[in-house]
Amino acid sequence: MMEFVKLNYKVLRELKGKGYNALRTCSEMSSIDPSWVPDKIDVDFTSYSYIKTDLNQFLVIENALQYVAEVELSGMVFLER
């Protein structure tokens, strides 16, 4: 079953345990409620917390857990439960 859940440390740890290392969104950086999808990215980019490309933005899970306060995390993650 697929569902949207609020982005928080618990969700990030769950996704990391499933082998994901990033979240992807096509929402603008200024969005206060982005929609995230779990993803796997090249390890060359994992030294960053956020990565922006022409079409997507990525939140690196490990760095978000270490360097981003939980209250600063925003949006909903589309998960399979």
Phi, psi and omega in degrees: 000131179264141179205158173267133176231153181293135178291125177203177181300321181300315179295318179298317179295321178299315180293320178300318178296336178270003177098359177280147177237003181204163169243143181240141174218154172251010176287155177292153178302329183281353181297132179273349181218067181290154174259124184251149175232133178299145183209168173236127181240164178301138183297342178299337183263357187285359176277355179256154174274317179235142177229133179241130173245184179300322186253332188227164170236148181234141172249118181279119189301308183301316181289326176296319178295326183274322193240352182248124178296142183303325180292342179273347178285137180221156176107183181236145181249132178274110187239151169262124182243000000 
